[in-house]
Amino acid sequence: MSSGNKYHRRIRGLSQYKQQDQQVVVDVYSVLTAFDVTHPALAHAAKKILCAGLRNKASKLQDLTEAVDAINRAIEDCKMEKGNES
C-alpha cells in the first residue's frame, strides 16, 4: 500500500479457513470493479460516499451532496435509456 493513498483501505478478508486477523488491501476502484459499477456517475457517487470528507479536498457534506447529484444524474440517464427502448 503506497503511503498516503486515500483510496486504499485495509479490510477484513473472507476466507474458507476463518483466519481471524486476515486482512486485505483494497481501493475504491477495485471495489467498483468487483461490484460491476460501470456507469460513470454511479462510480463517482460511490467514491464520494466511501471517501466522504476523507480526501482533504471537500467537507463531508459537500462530498455527500455531490454524491446525491451524481446519483440523480444516473437516474436521469436510466430514464432516458428506458425511454429509448420504447
C-alpha positions as CSV (number, residue, x, y, z in Angstrom):
1,M,0.0,0.0,0.0
2,S,1.5,3.3,-1.0
3,S,1.7,5.8,1.8
4,G,-0.9,8.4,1.8
5,N,-3.2,6.9,-0.8
6,K,-6.6,8.0,0.3
7,Y,-8.3,5.3,-1.8
8,H,-6.6,2.3,-0.2
9,R,-8.2,0.6,2.9
10,R,-7.4,-2.5,4.9
11,I,-10.5,-4.6,5.4
12,R,-11.2,-8.0,6.9
13,G,-10.9,-10.6,4.2
14,L,-13.2,-13.6,3.9
15,S,-11.5,-17.0,4.0
16,Q,-12.7,-20.5,4.0
17,Y,-10.2,-21.1,6.7
18,K,-11.7,-18.5,9.0
19,Q,-8.3,-16.9,9.9
20,Q,-9.2,-14.2,12.4
21,D,-6.7,-11.4,11.6
22,Q,-6.6,-11.9,7.8
23,Q,-6.8,-8.5,6.1
24,V,-6.6,-7.4,2.5
25,V,-5.9,-4.0,1.0
26,V,-8.5,-2.7,-1.4
27,D,-9.1,0.6,-3.2
28,V,-12.2,2.3,-4.2
29,Y,-11.7,1.4,-7.9
30,S,-11.2,-2.4,-7.1
31,V,-14.5,-2.3,-5.2
32,L,-16.3,-0.7,-8.1
33,T,-14.9,-3.3,-10.5
34,A,-15.9,-6.1,-8.1
35,F,-19.5,-4.9,-8.0
36,D,-19.6,-4.2,-11.7
37,V,-20.3,-0.5,-11.3
38,T,-19.9,0.8,-14.9
39,H,-22.0,4.0,-15.0
40,P,-19.6,6.9,-14.5
41,A,-22.0,8.9,-12.4
42,L,-22.6,5.9,-10.1
43,A,-18.9,5.3,-9.8
44,H,-18.3,8.9,-8.9
45,A,-21.1,8.8,-6.3
46,A,-19.8,5.6,-4.7
47,K,-16.3,7.1,-4.5
48,K,-17.8,10.3,-2.9
49,I,-19.7,8.2,-0.4
50,L,-16.9,5.9,0.5
51,C,-14.4,8.7,0.9
52,A,-16.7,11.5,2.2
53,G,-14.7,14.1,3.9
54,L,-11.5,12.0,4.0
55,R,-9.6,13.4,1.0
56,N,-8.9,16.9,2.4
57,K,-10.5,18.4,-0.7
58,A,-14.0,18.8,0.4
59,S,-16.1,18.6,3.5
60,K,-18.2,15.5,4.2
61,L,-21.3,17.5,3.5
62,Q,-20.0,18.7,0.1
63,D,-18.9,15.1,-0.8
64,L,-22.3,13.7,0.1
65,T,-24.2,16.5,-1.7
66,E,-22.1,15.8,-4.8
67,A,-22.8,12.1,-4.5
68,V,-26.6,12.8,-4.5
69,D,-26.1,15.0,-7.6
70,A,-24.2,12.1,-9.3
71,I,-27.0,9.6,-8.4
72,N,-29.6,12.0,-9.7
73,R,-27.6,12.1,-13.0
74,A,-27.5,8.4,-13.2
75,I,-31.3,8.2,-12.6
76,E,-31.9,10.7,-15.4
77,D,-29.7,8.6,-17.7
78,C,-31.6,5.5,-16.8
79,K,-34.9,7.2,-17.5
80,M,-33.6,8.3,-20.9
81,E,-32.4,4.8,-21.7
82,K,-35.8,3.4,-20.7
83,G,-37.5,6.0,-23.0
84,N,-35.3,4.9,-25.9
85,E,-36.3,1.3,-25.5
86,S,-39.9,2.0,-26.5
